[in-house]
Amino acid sequence: MPFTYEYPRPSVTLDAVILRVPKLEYPEVLLIRRGHAPFAGNWALPGGFMEMDETPLTGAARELAEETGLIDLPLKPLFTCAQPLRDPRGRTVTIVFGCLVRDTEKAPQGGDDAAEAGWFSLRKLPEMAFDHRRVISQIEASLVWQARHLIIGQDVFHELASAKDIVRLHSSISKKESSDVIQRAEKAGLLVCKDGICEYLRPVPAGPDWHPAVW
């Protein structure tokens, strides 16, 4: 007999945050325009409810594919949102995944319950659904912090890049000159550079729920 629980339980949703930097400048974020209530017509992060037989990462990738047509992106766990009253449909806990890429192989297209999909500057967001403006603000802060104190761009450059491009990316996102990023990253064991070409050394995640350098 299936177990039944007498107390109310929250639902679990999964969001995918795709940031791109095609010109190694400040990022754009992928959003979908909601086709149904609640917040029909407003923009949101691609996402939806987790199914009973899937992992959170698998579910986030599935929702991303259904709503934008994009697949095989290097999603990593970011954080969880669980403030009360954030979703008018009921108590909802959202697990947020994300990645930073140079660009996607094809243009996103709205699908499933997404009326359309498009890229927006982090500095100029449209009218947002749920608490997604606050979520994106936290994501932006995470990205800037990592650019200033560690290193970013392993999925932008596919692990190999010129030192010049790495400095350019970090300067754009950290909002300050980052000429010391190569030396800092080499000292931390995150880069190996020779003759102006650098290889990213990916830190090993501790499991499916945590990654030490998501961007």
N, C-alpha and C positions, 0 to 999 in steps of 0.2 A: 504494500500500500504506500503511495507517495506520502512523504512527510508534509504536513501542513503547519503553518506558523500563524499564531493567532494575532500577531501584531502587524501593523502596516510596515511595508518595506519599500525602499526607494528603487527607482528604475536606474539602469546604467546605460549611458550613452557614450559614444566615441566620436571625437572630432579629429580631423587631420589638418594641420597647419603647414601649407607649402609656401615657402619663401623662395623667391628667385632673384638673381643678380646678373642679368644678361650682359650688362656693361660694367660689372664690378662696382656699381654704385649702391646707393641706399636701397634696401629691398622693396619688392612688391609682394603682396600676399594674395593668395588665391581665395576668392569668395564665391558663394553661390547665392542667387536671389531666390528666396523661398516661394514656392508655388502654392503652398497651402497654409492655412492657419495652424498654429498661431504665428503672427508676424508675417503674414503673406505679403509679398512685395518687398520686404526688407532683405538686407544682405546678411549672410551668416557664413561661418566656417563650414566646410563640407563635413557631414556627420550624421549619425542616427543611432538607433537603439541597438545594443549588442544582442546577438542571438544566443540561445542557450548552449549551443554546441561549438562555439568558436572562441578563440583567444581574443583578448582585446586588440592586439596588433592585427590579427587577421580581420577582425571586424572593422577596424579603422580603414584598412586598405580596401575592403569590400565597399564600404560606404563611399570612399573617395572615388572608386571606379564607377559605381552606380550613378553618382551625382555629377561627375566631371569627365568620365571616360579615361582618366589617367591611371596607369598601372605601373608597378615595379619601381616605385619611388622609395628611397631609403628612410622610411619612417622610424623614429626613435621615441621612446616615452619621454614626455616633458613634465607634466604635473596633473593633479586632479582638482576639479572644481566641484564644490559641494555645498555652497551657501544656500540656505533656505530661500524659497520664493524666487529662485532664478529662472524657473520654468513654470509657466501658468498651467501646464498639463499635470503637474504633481511634483513630488519630491524626486529630484533627479541628481545623480552623481555622474559627472562627465570625466572620462580619462582622455587626456589630450596628447596626441602624438604630433611630431613635426619633422621637417627637414629643410635644409638650405641647399639649393641647387643652382647651377648656372642658368638652366632653362629646362623646360620639359620637351620631350621628343615631338609632341604634337600639341596643338592648341586645345585647351579644355572646352568642353561643350556641356551645357546643362542637360541632365537626364534624370530619370526617376521623378522625385518630387521637387527637383530644382528647375526653375523656369529658365535660368541661364547661368553661366559661369564666366568670371572675368578676373583680371588682375587689377589690384589697387595699391597705390603707394601707402606704405605704413604711415606716412605723414598726412594723408588725406583720405580718410575712410568715409564710406557712404553711411546712410542710416542703417544701424545694425540691429539684428534681432537678439533676443535673450540678453545675456551679459557679455556678449562676444567682443564689444569694444574694450571692456576691462581685461578680458582674457588676452586679446592681442597686445594690449599695453604691457602686460606681464611678460609676454613672449618677447616683445621688443627689448624690454629691460634685460632679459636673460641673454639675448643675442649680443647686446652691447657689452654686457659684463664679460662674456666669454671672449669677445674680440679684444677687450682691454687687458685681460689678465691671463688668458690661455692662448688658444689659437682656434680659428674657424676656417671653414672652406674645404674640408677633406672631400666632400661630395660635390663641391663646385668644380674642383680641378681634377677629380678622379685620381687623387693621391699624388699627382706630379704637377708641379707648377714652377714658373720662374719666381725668383725672390721678389722681383719688381711687381709682379701681379699680386703676390701675397700681401706685400706692403700696401699696395693700392686698395685692395679689398678691406684690409683692417683699418686703414685711415678713413675710408668712406663710412664704415659702420660704427667705429668707435668715436667718430666725430672729432678726432684729433690726429695729429701726425703720429704714425706708428712705425717709424723707421727702426725701432729696436725689436720688432716682433720676431725677426729671424733669429737673432741672438738669444732672445728669451725662450723661444720654442726649442731651439737646439739644446739649450742648457737643461730644459725640462724633459728632454727626450721625446719630444713630439715631432721633430723635424730632423732630417739629415740632408744637408745641402753640399753641393759640389759644383764649382764653376757656374754659380748663379741659378742652378736648377735644384729644386727641393722635393724631397719625398716625404709625404705625411706618414707618420707611424701611428696607426690607429690604436688608441687605448682599448683594452679588453673590457667589455661590459661585465658586470657582476651577475647578470641574469637577464631575463626578459623584461624586468620591471625598472631597470636603472641603467643609464649609460653615462659615463664620466664626461663626455664632451659631445653633446647632442648636435652642435652646429659645426 
